[in-house]
């Protein structure tokens, strides 16, 4: 489920590029903080994926149409993207902790409304509100990590935490499907309510305030922070790298089920089985990022991850264009892409958050918004066009990987923070 800065080159030491250093916790405290960050950042992806198996059943249960039922997913994605623009600047102004806790309270309230929703209209509205609450942990966990660590170490920690909560898309649909079959779709929301309360308790007890430039001291407004970020070439290039890399995966999500079942003639069970290797590839990439980012640096890791992703996308593209595409030549290359993305994304996100140390929260929110919207747009285009052009998913995966690599290549020489080689 994230770097040079305008005006910072005037200082030879680039002192502003150093992370804000709150009192450093002991190693045991760090472990507890990371556990809390995993919990709060996993809430959003869990809520997205756990409910997906129940969407078809809403048509009869709530006496609605398939289009209205689909809005419980579409508006959740849109809400997640838009809310990231809000949480970043608010956390820069008022602090990470109060905004995160407020978001979790919103999530819990909205989830309870979902569980009781008597009509599809109320459910759709509650899902939109739920997405706003769930996005808080996704955005602010990355900002908190960057507050606590310099760029290389932040990339390493983001890699480990992402590896942990990336498992959510693997297990959430299974849990949701089980609850829907043996109880009802409302049971998923009661489980999510319990998980939300657990995450809130962990955050309240374990997470300190890490933003040391809140309030008037920051001298920041939302508009000025965004204006500065939009004129920062390295930030723009890194966001493009993040967005196109994400678009590869979202394109796959938008087109893989149709391609697998309608074009390759496999079953839904086959698709679910093959999908496991993709999740494992991404987790492996996160593990490599966690182990190697601090040693090799973000630039080296981003380049390495991009090379792996382009290789996987090229393999799938060649297989499709030569007429040799089958399940293995579709899913194994995507697993290679996932491996590369697992290496690239934590490092690119850490570098993005290092673009402007005065607006880490704003950078996290803006980058997350653009990344989500580009990915969702790619998935929607593939979903619409795949009925007439079933191989369009391959084209989007291939050119998405190429554009991600090109985006980073163009800004590779832009000034970066001292801890980025």
N, C-alpha and C positions, 0 to 999 in steps of 0.2 A: 509493500500500500507505500535527493531530494537533491586566492583570487584577487585580481587587481581591483582597485577602486578608484573612481574619479576623485582627484584631489589628494590622494594619499601619497603620491609620488613626490610631493613637495618635502616630505620628511624622509631623510636618508635611511633612518632606522625603521620607518613604517610602523611606529609604535602603536598606531591605532589598529593595525592588523592583528595585534595580539588578542586572544580571546579574553573576555571579561572574566576575571578570576575571583569567584566567590570563595569563601573559606573552604579549603579542600577537605572532603570527608575521608575517613579511613577506608581501607579496602573493604571491610565488612559493610560499611555504609554504602559504598559504591555498588556492591552486589545487590543490596536492597533497593537502591535507587533504580538500577537497571531492571530489576524484577517489576517494579512499579511502572516503569516506562513501557515494558513489554505489554503489561496488562492494559494500560490506557491506549496504547497505539493499536492493539488488536481488536478493540471494541468495534470500531468502524467496519473493518473488513469482515468480522464475524457477523455483524448485523446485515451486511450486504449479501453475503453468501448463504447464510443459514436459511433465509426466507425464500430463496430462489426456487427450490423444489415445490413450494406451496402455491406459487403464482397461478399455475393452470387451474387448480382447484377452487380459486376464488370466484371463477366465472359462475359456478353453480351455487357455491356456499353463500355468496353475497349478491347473487342474482344480478350479475353485471356482464360486461363485454370483455373480450380478450384485450382490447385496446386499453380499457380502463385498468384492468388488472396489471398490464405491462407498465403502467405509470408508477406503480409501487417500486419498480426498479429504475425506470428512467429518471424520475424526479429525485430519487435517492442519489444517483450519480451526479445530477446537476447541483443538488444541494451541497454535496460534498465538495464539488469544485468551487462553487461561489463562496461558501463559508470560509474557505482558506484565505480569501482576500481580507476577511474581517479579523480572524483570530491573530494573524501575524502582527498587524499594526496595534491592535488592542493590547497584545502581550508586550510589545515594545513600550507602550505608554503606561500600562497599569501593572505589568509583571506577568510572568508565566503562570505562577501558581493560582491566583484568583480566577484567571480566565479559563484555565484548564478545569478547575473544580466546577466553575459555572457551566462549562460545556457538558461535563459528565452529569450534572443535575438535569440539564435539559434533555440529555439522552435518556435518562431513567424515566423522567416524566413522559416523554413522547412514546417510549416503549410500552409503558403501562396503558397509554391511550390506544396504541396499536392492538394490544391484547384484548381490550374491551370494545373495539370499533364495531358498531352495528351496521355500518354502511361502507361501501367502497370509497365514497368521498371522504369520510372521516379517516379511513385507513390511509389513503393517499396523502392527505394533509399531515397526518401523524408521521408517516414515513419521511416526508420532507423535513419536518422538524427533527426527527430522529437523526437524519443525515447531518444536520447542523451540529447536533451534540456530539455525534460520533467522530466528526472531523477534528475536533479539538485535540484529541490525543495524537492523531496522525501528524498534525502540523507542529504542535508544541513539543512533542517528544524530541523531534529533530532539533528544534531551537534550543531546548534544554541541554542536549548533548553538546551542541556547538558552544553554548555558554561555558560548559565545564571543561572543554578540551580544545587544544589547538587542532588545526585542520587534519593532519595525518591521524592523530589519535581519534578524532571525531569520526572520520571515515571508518576506522576499525570498529568502533563501538556501534555505529549505525549498521555496519555489516552484520555484526553478531545479533543485534536486536531485530533487524529485518529478517534474519534467518529464523529466529524464533517465531515471530508472528506471521511469517509467510506461510506457515503451516495451516493457518486459519482457512484459506480457500480449499485446502485439501480435506479437512475434517468437517467444516461447517455444513456443506451440502449433505453429507452423510447423516449428521446429527439432525439437521432439519428434516430430511426425508423420513427418518425414523420417527421423529415426533409427529410429523404430519400423518403418517400412516397409522400409528397406534394410538394417537391422542387427537390432535387437531393442529391446524396451522397456528392457533393462538398459543399453543404450548411453547413454540419457538420464542415468542416474545416474553413469556414468563421466564424462560431460561436466560434470555438476554438481559432481562431486568435484574436477575440475581447476579449475573456477571458484571453488569454495570455498577451495582452496589459494591461488589467486591473491588472493582477497579477504583471506585471513588474512595473507598476506605484506604486502600494502599496509597493512593495519591495524597490523601489528606494526612496520613501518618508518616509517610516516608519521603515525599518530594519537598525539598526546600525551594525557596525563591532563588533563582539563578541569574535573573536579569538585574544587574546592579546599576542600570542607567534608566530606571523608570521615572515617570512623572516629569516635572519641569526640567530636571537635570538633563534629560535627553535632548531637549530643544527640537524634537522631531514632530512633524505632522505626517499624517498618512500620505498626503499628496506629495510633500517634499521627498519623502523616502522613496516613493514609487518613481518620481521624476528622476532622481539620482540613479536608481537601479536601471531605468530604461535607457540611460545614457552611458551605462557601463558595458562596454563591448564584451568583456569577459563574462559578465553575468548573462547577457543575452545569448552568447554562444553556448554557455553551459546549460541554460534552460532549453535551448534548441536541442542539445544533445540528450538531455533528459526526456524531452517531449517526443522526439522521433524514436528513441529507444523504447519508450512506453507504448508508442503507436504500433510498433511491431507486435508487441504482446496483445494489445487490445484488438488489433486486426485479426490476430489468430483467434481470439475469443469470439469475435464477431462472425468468422467464417469457417472455423474448424468443424463445428458440429454438422453444418450443411455439407461441407466437403467430405467429411468422413462417412456420413450416412448416405447421402444422395449421390455422391460422385464415386466414392471408393467402395460403396456397398457394405459398409460395416454396420454394427448395431450400436445402440446407445451404451450398452455395457462395454463394448470394445473401446468406445471413445473414452469412457471413464477410466478404463484400465490403462490405456496409452497415456492419458493425461498425467498419471502419477510420475512418469519419468521426467516430464517437464517440470513439475514441482520439485523433484529431487535435483534436477539440474540447477534450478534457481537457488535452492538451499545450499548446494555445493559452492556456487559462485559467491554467495554471501559469506560462507565459511572461509573461502580463500581471501575475500576482502577483509574479513576480520583478522585473519592471521598475518596478512602481508602488507596491508595498506600503510601501517606505521613504519614499516621497514623500507618499502620501495617508494612511497609517496603517491599522492593522488594522481598526478599526471601520468606516471608510468602505469598505474593500475587502470586508469581510464582507457589509455591506448591499448593495453593488453586485452581488456574486456571488449573493446570495439572490434579488434581484429578477430576475436573468437566469434562474435555475433555475426560479423559480415561473412565469415567462413561458413557458418551454419546456414545463413540466408541464401548464400550462393549455391550451396549444395542442394537445397530444396528447389531453388529456381531452375537449376540445370536439369534436375530430375523431372520437373513439370514440363519444361520446354522441350525435352527430348521424348516425352511420352512415357517415361519410366516411373512416374509417380505412384507410390503405393504407401501403405500405412507406415512402414519402417522409414521410407525416404521422406515422409512428411513429419512424423513425430520425433525421430532422432535428430534431424537438423534443428527442429524447434527446441529440443532439449539443449542442443549446443548453443543456440541463441539465448536460451534462458540462463545457461551457465555464464555466458558473456555479460548479459544484463545484470546478473547477480554480482558480478565484479564491478561493472561500470557504474550502476545507479548509486550505491552508497558513496562512492568516491566523488561522482559528479555532484551529488547533493551536498556533500560536505564542502566541496569547492564553491558551490553556489552560495552556501550560507556564509562563506568566508569573503564573499565579494564586497560586503559592506558591514563591518563590525558594529556600526551604529544602528543598523536596521536588520538584525538577524531574523527577528520575527516576521518583518515585512517581506524579506527575501524568501523565507520559508513559505509564507502564504501565497505570494505572487508566483513563485516557481511551481508550487503545488497546483494552483489554479490552472496555469497554462498547460502544465503536464497532463492534468486530468481532462481538460477540454480537448486538447489535441488527440489524446488517446480515445476519448469517447466519440469524437467526430470520425476518426478512422474506422472505429468499430461500426458506427452507423452507416457509413458509406459502403463498407464491405457487406454489411447485412442487407442493404437495399439492392446492391448490384449482383450479388452472388447467384440469384436465380437465373440470370441470363449469362453471367460470366463466372462460372464456378471457381476458376483459378485466380480470381482477382485477389484472394487472400494471399497467394504466393507473391504476386506483384507488389502488394503493399508491404509484406514482410521484407522483401528484397530491397526495395527502394527506401523503406524506412530505416533499415540498417545502414544503407549507403549514406543517406542524408544525416543520420546521427554522427557517423564518422567524419563526414565532410564538415559538419558544424563545429566539431571540436578541432579539426585540423586548421580551420580558418582563424581560430582564436588561440592557438597553442602558444604563440609568441607574445600574447598580451601579458602585461605585468601581473604577477601573482604574488601571493603572500610569501614571506620568507621561508615558511616551512614547507612550501611546495617546490620541489626541484624542477 
